[in-house]
Amino acid sequence: MDLQTLYSVQGWDSYTWAFRADQERVELGFGNPGMEEDPTCGPILDNIAVKKLFTPDPAQDNAVINGDFEEGPWMFADATLGVLLPTNLEQDISPLPGWTVESNRAVRYVDSDHYTVPQGKRAVELLSGKEGIIAQMVPTAPERQYSLTFAVGSAGDSCQAPLAVMAFAGDQAENFHYSPVGNATRMPGNLTFTARAERTRVAFYSVYYNTRSDDHSSLCGPVVDEVKVVSVSSAAGTGGAQFARRFVLVAFTVVSMVLLA
């Protein structure tokens, strides 16, 4: 796991990683690959937790799995920086069931206890512009028209404007700038597309590289929640077999310390 980028000025970040257990007891291990220029220093680990994950059953009216992001990694009660979802996540074994992180930068999993969340208790904050992409392959019927809907919001973490999301659905893409009316903390997004295959990729990334206004260094961005893909050319639901995949997830905190001469 690449930890070269610090996403906050506090000197530490919380990360998560998932694996599929093949037996009732497994051994967890952490090591330093020794890639630092100074071999006498390295990352510090603290606050390790293990959580069993379940992939939610597909909804009858939504082709997206875990579109509300309510199922995800463990959140430490005293952690105010959310949990970073690392890069190159596989959809089948992901700490955010159903979703992948395709890019070379992480995205942040946030909770309503410390952030402003459009709906429910969990959401995803997009960081680092197009270097932080979340995506999912959803079942579709070729040549049928669908609507991708979602909520865009501000996390309430002093993120500097402008905030905007680039949304993808198949061969369609569109920018959605966060410009709420009045005291609203969220706004809807809607992208209509025609499926070309039995599976269609939907994805999101932040249009801009945003930082917080209180320190001008910590990475931040727009929040995405309530992602849905529904057919607009047929009343039939997505259906599908009901299933629940079980995963085990490791969440831990990585602390980076800077030594001053």
C-alpha positions as CSV (number, residue, x, y, z in Angstrom):
1,M,0.0,0.0,0.0
2,D,1.5,3.3,-1.1
3,L,1.5,5.8,1.8
4,Q,3.6,8.5,0.1
5,T,0.7,11.0,0.0
6,L,-0.5,12.6,3.2
7,Y,-4.1,13.8,2.8
8,S,-4.2,16.0,5.9
9,V,-1.8,18.3,7.8
10,Q,-2.2,16.3,11.0
11,G,0.5,13.9,10.0
12,W,-1.6,10.8,10.0
13,D,-4.4,9.2,7.9
14,S,-6.7,6.2,8.5
15,Y,-6.7,3.5,5.8
16,T,-8.7,0.4,5.1
17,W,-8.0,-2.8,3.3
18,A,-10.2,-5.9,2.7
19,F,-9.5,-9.6,2.2
20,R,-11.6,-12.7,1.8
21,A,-11.2,-15.1,4.8
22,D,-10.7,-18.8,3.8
23,Q,-10.8,-20.1,7.3
24,E,-12.2,-19.3,10.7
25,R,-8.9,-17.8,12.0
26,V,-6.4,-15.8,10.0
27,E,-3.0,-14.2,10.9
28,L,-2.7,-10.5,10.3
29,G,0.7,-9.0,9.7
30,F,2.1,-5.5,9.0
31,G,5.6,-4.8,7.6
32,N,7.7,-1.9,6.2
33,P,9.1,-2.7,2.8
34,G,12.0,-0.4,3.6
35,M,11.8,2.0,0.7
36,E,12.6,5.2,2.7
37,E,15.8,7.1,2.0
38,D,16.5,6.9,5.8
39,P,16.3,3.3,7.0
40,T,16.0,4.4,10.6
41,C,12.5,5.8,10.1
42,G,9.2,4.6,8.8
43,P,5.4,4.6,9.2
44,I,3.8,4.2,12.6
45,L,0.6,2.1,13.0
46,D,-2.1,2.5,15.6
47,N,-5.8,1.7,16.3
48,I,-6.3,-1.6,14.3
49,A,-9.8,-3.0,13.9
50,V,-11.4,-5.9,12.0
51,K,-14.9,-5.8,10.7
52,K,-17.0,-8.4,8.8
53,L,-18.5,-6.9,5.7
54,F,-21.6,-7.9,3.8
55,T,-22.5,-7.0,0.2
56,P,-26.0,-5.6,0.3
57,D,-28.7,-7.5,-1.8
58,P,-29.5,-5.8,-5.1
59,A,-32.5,-3.5,-4.9
60,Q,-35.5,-4.1,-7.2
61,D,-35.5,-0.5,-8.3
62,N,-31.7,0.2,-8.4
63,A,-29.0,-1.6,-10.4
64,V,-26.3,-0.1,-8.2
65,I,-25.0,-2.2,-5.3
66,N,-24.4,-0.2,-2.0
67,G,-25.4,3.0,-3.8
68,D,-26.0,4.7,-0.4
69,F,-22.5,3.7,0.8
70,E,-24.0,2.6,4.2
71,E,-22.0,-0.7,4.1
72,G,-18.3,0.0,4.4
73,P,-15.2,0.0,6.6
74,W,-15.0,0.4,10.3
75,M,-15.1,4.0,11.5
76,F,-13.3,4.8,14.7
77,A,-15.5,6.9,17.0
78,D,-12.8,9.4,17.7
79,A,-11.4,9.6,14.1
80,T,-12.3,13.0,12.6
81,L,-10.6,12.5,9.2
82,G,-12.7,9.7,7.8
83,V,-11.2,6.5,6.3
84,L,-9.2,6.5,3.1
85,L,-10.0,3.9,0.5
86,P,-6.7,2.9,-1.2
87,T,-6.1,2.7,-4.9
88,N,-6.6,-0.2,-7.2
89,L,-9.4,-1.8,-5.2
90,E,-11.1,-4.8,-6.7
91,Q,-14.9,-4.8,-6.8
92,D,-15.1,-8.4,-5.6
93,I,-12.9,-7.8,-2.5
94,S,-13.4,-4.1,-1.6
95,P,-13.8,-2.4,1.8
96,L,-16.6,-0.5,0.1
97,P,-18.8,-3.4,-1.2
98,G,-19.7,-3.1,-4.9
99,W,-17.2,-0.2,-5.6
100,T,-13.7,0.1,-6.8
101,V,-11.1,2.9,-6.7
102,E,-9.5,2.9,-10.1
103,S,-7.0,5.7,-9.8
104,N,-3.7,6.3,-8.2
105,R,-5.0,8.4,-5.3
106,A,-7.4,7.5,-2.5
107,V,-10.9,8.7,-1.8
108,R,-12.3,9.4,1.7
109,Y,-15.1,7.4,3.4
110,V,-16.9,9.8,5.7
111,D,-19.6,9.5,8.4
112,S,-22.3,11.9,9.6
113,D,-20.8,12.2,13.1
114,H,-17.9,14.3,11.7
115,Y,-19.0,15.4,8.2
116,T,-22.1,16.6,6.4
117,V,-23.6,13.6,4.6
118,P,-26.4,14.0,2.0
119,Q,-28.4,11.0,3.3
120,G,-28.0,8.3,6.0
121,K,-24.8,7.9,7.9
122,R,-22.1,7.4,5.3
123,A,-20.9,8.9,2.0
124,V,-17.8,9.2,-0.1
125,E,-15.7,12.4,-0.4
126,L,-13.8,12.7,-3.8
127,L,-10.2,13.9,-3.5
128,S,-7.4,14.8,-5.8
129,G,-9.4,15.6,-9.0
130,K,-9.4,12.9,-11.7
131,E,-6.7,11.0,-9.7
132,G,-9.4,9.8,-7.3
133,I,-12.1,7.8,-9.1
134,I,-14.8,5.5,-7.7
135,A,-16.6,3.2,-10.1
136,Q,-18.9,0.2,-10.4
137,M,-20.0,-2.1,-13.2
138,V,-23.8,-2.4,-13.1
139,P,-26.1,-4.8,-14.9
140,T,-28.0,-3.3,-17.9
141,A,-29.9,-4.4,-21.0
142,P,-28.3,-3.4,-24.3
143,E,-30.0,-0.5,-26.1
144,R,-32.2,0.3,-23.2
145,Q,-32.2,3.8,-21.7
146,Y,-31.3,4.4,-18.1
147,S,-31.0,7.3,-15.7
148,L,-28.1,7.7,-13.3
149,T,-29.1,9.8,-10.3
150,F,-27.0,10.8,-7.3
151,A,-26.6,13.5,-4.7
152,V,-23.7,16.0,-4.6
153,G,-22.9,17.8,-1.4
154,S,-20.3,19.6,0.7
155,A,-18.7,17.6,3.5
156,G,-18.8,20.7,5.8
157,D,-15.0,20.5,6.2
158,S,-14.2,24.0,5.0
159,C,-13.4,22.8,1.5
160,Q,-12.7,25.7,-0.8
161,A,-15.0,26.3,-3.7
162,P,-15.6,25.5,-6.5
163,L,-16.8,22.0,-6.0
164,A,-17.9,19.8,-9.0
165,V,-18.3,16.2,-9.8
166,M,-17.6,14.5,-13.2
167,A,-20.1,11.6,-13.6
168,F,-19.8,8.8,-16.2
169,A,-22.3,6.3,-17.3
170,G,-21.3,4.2,-20.3
171,D,-20.4,6.5,-23.2
172,Q,-21.9,9.6,-21.5
173,A,-20.2,12.1,-19.1
174,E,-21.2,15.4,-17.6
175,N,-19.9,17.9,-15.1
176,F,-22.2,18.7,-12.1
177,H,-21.2,21.9,-10.2
178,Y,-22.3,22.1,-6.6
179,S,-24.4,25.2,-6.4
180,P,-27.1,24.6,-3.7
181,V,-30.1,26.9,-3.3
182,G,-30.5,28.7,0.0
183,N,-29.4,26.7,3.0
184,A,-29.4,23.4,1.2
185,T,-26.4,21.2,1.7
186,R,-27.0,18.9,-1.2
187,M,-28.2,19.0,-4.8
188,P,-29.3,16.3,-7.2
189,G,-27.5,15.0,-10.3
190,N,-29.0,13.2,-13.2
191,L,-27.4,11.7,-16.3
192,T,-29.4,9.7,-18.9
193,F,-27.6,7.1,-21.0
194,T,-28.3,4.2,-23.4
195,A,-26.7,0.9,-22.4
196,R,-24.5,-0.7,-25.1
197,A,-23.8,-4.0,-23.2
198,E,-25.0,-6.2,-20.4
199,R,-22.8,-4.4,-17.9
200,T,-22.2,-0.6,-17.8
201,R,-19.6,1.3,-15.9
202,V,-20.6,4.2,-13.7
203,A,-17.9,6.4,-12.2
204,F,-17.3,9.7,-10.4
205,Y,-14.3,12.0,-9.7
206,S,-13.8,15.5,-8.5
207,V,-13.4,18.1,-11.3
208,Y,-11.1,20.2,-9.2
209,Y,-8.2,19.7,-6.8
210,N,-9.6,21.2,-3.6
211,T,-8.0,22.0,-0.3
212,R,-9.4,23.1,3.0
213,S,-9.6,26.9,3.6
214,D,-8.5,26.6,7.2
215,D,-5.0,25.1,6.4
216,H,-4.8,25.3,2.6
217,S,-3.1,21.9,2.5
218,S,-5.5,19.1,3.5
219,L,-7.1,17.5,0.5
220,C,-10.9,17.6,0.2
221,G,-13.7,17.6,-2.4
222,P,-17.4,17.1,-3.1
223,V,-19.4,14.4,-1.4
224,V,-21.3,11.8,-3.5
225,D,-24.2,9.8,-2.1
226,E,-27.5,8.1,-3.1
227,V,-26.3,6.7,-6.4
228,K,-29.0,4.9,-8.4
229,V,-29.3,3.5,-11.9
230,V,-32.9,2.9,-13.1
231,S,-34.4,2.0,-16.4
232,V,-36.4,4.8,-18.0
233,S,-37.7,2.7,-20.9
234,S,-39.2,-0.1,-19.0
235,A,-40.9,-0.5,-15.6
236,A,-39.2,-3.8,-15.0
237,G,-36.8,-3.8,-12.0
238,T,-33.3,-5.0,-12.1
239,G,-34.1,-8.1,-10.1
240,G,-31.4,-10.7,-9.8
241,A,-30.5,-13.4,-7.4
242,Q,-30.4,-12.4,-3.7
243,F,-27.0,-12.9,-2.3
244,A,-24.7,-11.7,0.5
245,R,-20.9,-12.0,0.2
246,R,-18.9,-11.9,3.4
247,F,-15.7,-10.2,3.7
248,V,-13.3,-9.3,6.5
249,L,-11.8,-5.9,6.6
250,V,-8.9,-4.4,8.4
251,A,-8.9,-0.7,9.3
252,F,-5.9,0.9,10.7
253,T,-4.3,4.3,11.2
254,V,-1.0,5.2,9.7
255,V,1.0,8.0,11.3
256,S,3.7,9.9,9.5
257,M,6.2,11.8,11.6
258,V,8.5,14.5,10.3
259,L,11.8,14.8,12.2
260,L,13.4,18.2,12.2
261,A,17.1,18.6,12.6
